[in-house]
């Protein structure tokens, strides 16, 4: 298990979205799972990879 924690800015950069979009997803209950302690938000790299793989769309010919 990869226990690396990523900041919202790192995740947004990885997903090529704005940090505001990621914050909006948190507000709406969408997007990858995250950990919050007070005002600090972090994402487990494994949770991000799992979320990303569940949104994979296979091409159909």
Rosetta constraint file for C-alpha pairs under 8 A:
AtomPair CA 1 CA 46 HARMONIC 7.03 0.50
AtomPair CA 2 CA 44 HARMONIC 7.61 0.50
AtomPair CA 2 CA 45 HARMONIC 6.42 0.50
AtomPair CA 2 CA 46 HARMONIC 5.79 0.50
AtomPair CA 3 CA 44 HARMONIC 6.17 0.50
AtomPair CA 3 CA 45 HARMONIC 6.82 0.50
AtomPair CA 3 CA 46 HARMONIC 7.28 0.50
AtomPair CA 4 CA 44 HARMONIC 5.84 0.50
AtomPair CA 4 CA 45 HARMONIC 5.62 0.50
AtomPair CA 4 CA 46 HARMONIC 7.97 0.50
AtomPair CA 5 CA 42 HARMONIC 5.91 0.50
AtomPair CA 5 CA 43 HARMONIC 5.40 0.50
AtomPair CA 5 CA 44 HARMONIC 4.71 0.50
AtomPair CA 5 CA 45 HARMONIC 6.11 0.50
AtomPair CA 6 CA 10 HARMONIC 5.93 0.50
AtomPair CA 6 CA 11 HARMONIC 6.41 0.50
AtomPair CA 6 CA 42 HARMONIC 5.50 0.50
AtomPair CA 6 CA 43 HARMONIC 5.03 0.50
AtomPair CA 6 CA 44 HARMONIC 6.29 0.50
AtomPair CA 6 CA 45 HARMONIC 6.60 0.50
AtomPair CA 7 CA 11 HARMONIC 6.32 0.50
AtomPair CA 7 CA 41 HARMONIC 6.81 0.50
AtomPair CA 7 CA 42 HARMONIC 5.07 0.50
AtomPair CA 7 CA 43 HARMONIC 6.45 0.50
AtomPair CA 8 CA 12 HARMONIC 6.00 0.50
AtomPair CA 8 CA 19 HARMONIC 6.46 0.50
AtomPair CA 8 CA 22 HARMONIC 7.24 0.50
AtomPair CA 8 CA 41 HARMONIC 6.85 0.50
AtomPair CA 8 CA 42 HARMONIC 6.44 0.50
AtomPair CA 8 CA 43 HARMONIC 7.22 0.50
AtomPair CA 9 CA 13 HARMONIC 6.07 0.50
AtomPair CA 9 CA 19 HARMONIC 5.77 0.50
AtomPair CA 10 CA 14 HARMONIC 6.10 0.50
AtomPair CA 11 CA 15 HARMONIC 6.11 0.50
AtomPair CA 11 CA 43 HARMONIC 7.58 0.50
AtomPair CA 12 CA 16 HARMONIC 5.75 0.50
AtomPair CA 12 CA 17 HARMONIC 5.07 0.50
AtomPair CA 12 CA 18 HARMONIC 5.67 0.50
AtomPair CA 12 CA 19 HARMONIC 5.30 0.50
AtomPair CA 12 CA 22 HARMONIC 6.44 0.50
AtomPair CA 13 CA 17 HARMONIC 6.35 0.50
AtomPair CA 13 CA 18 HARMONIC 7.36 0.50
AtomPair CA 13 CA 19 HARMONIC 7.96 0.50
AtomPair CA 17 CA 21 HARMONIC 6.50 0.50
AtomPair CA 17 CA 22 HARMONIC 7.29 0.50
AtomPair CA 18 CA 22 HARMONIC 6.65 0.50
AtomPair CA 19 CA 23 HARMONIC 6.19 0.50
AtomPair CA 20 CA 24 HARMONIC 6.10 0.50
AtomPair CA 21 CA 25 HARMONIC 6.21 0.50
AtomPair CA 22 CA 26 HARMONIC 6.38 0.50
AtomPair CA 22 CA 31 HARMONIC 7.25 0.50
AtomPair CA 23 CA 27 HARMONIC 6.31 0.50
AtomPair CA 24 CA 28 HARMONIC 6.16 0.50
AtomPair CA 25 CA 29 HARMONIC 5.92 0.50
AtomPair CA 25 CA 30 HARMONIC 4.69 0.50
AtomPair CA 25 CA 31 HARMONIC 5.42 0.50
AtomPair CA 26 CA 30 HARMONIC 5.88 0.50
AtomPair CA 26 CA 31 HARMONIC 6.62 0.50
AtomPair CA 31 CA 51 HARMONIC 7.41 0.50
AtomPair CA 32 CA 43 HARMONIC 7.75 0.50
AtomPair CA 32 CA 47 HARMONIC 6.62 0.50
AtomPair CA 32 CA 48 HARMONIC 5.57 0.50
AtomPair CA 32 CA 51 HARMONIC 5.42 0.50
AtomPair CA 32 CA 52 HARMONIC 7.75 0.50
AtomPair CA 33 CA 43 HARMONIC 6.79 0.50
AtomPair CA 33 CA 44 HARMONIC 7.95 0.50
AtomPair CA 33 CA 47 HARMONIC 6.14 0.50
AtomPair CA 33 CA 48 HARMONIC 7.11 0.50
AtomPair CA 33 CA 51 HARMONIC 7.63 0.50
AtomPair CA 34 CA 41 HARMONIC 6.73 0.50
AtomPair CA 34 CA 42 HARMONIC 5.75 0.50
AtomPair CA 34 CA 43 HARMONIC 4.61 0.50
AtomPair CA 34 CA 44 HARMONIC 6.89 0.50
AtomPair CA 34 CA 47 HARMONIC 7.81 0.50
AtomPair CA 35 CA 41 HARMONIC 5.70 0.50
AtomPair CA 35 CA 42 HARMONIC 5.27 0.50
AtomPair CA 35 CA 43 HARMONIC 6.09 0.50
AtomPair CA 35 CA 44 HARMONIC 7.83 0.50
AtomPair CA 36 CA 40 HARMONIC 5.59 0.50
AtomPair CA 36 CA 41 HARMONIC 4.56 0.50
AtomPair CA 36 CA 42 HARMONIC 6.50 0.50
AtomPair CA 37 CA 41 HARMONIC 6.66 0.50
AtomPair CA 43 CA 47 HARMONIC 7.04 0.50
AtomPair CA 43 CA 48 HARMONIC 6.89 0.50
AtomPair CA 44 CA 48 HARMONIC 6.38 0.50
AtomPair CA 45 CA 49 HARMONIC 6.25 0.50
AtomPair CA 46 CA 50 HARMONIC 6.11 0.50
AtomPair CA 47 CA 51 HARMONIC 6.07 0.50
AtomPair CA 48 CA 52 HARMONIC 6.04 0.50
AtomPair CA 49 CA 53 HARMONIC 6.17 0.50
AtomPair CA 50 CA 54 HARMONIC 6.39 0.50
AtomPair CA 51 CA 55 HARMONIC 6.68 0.50
AtomPair CA 52 CA 56 HARMONIC 6.75 0.50
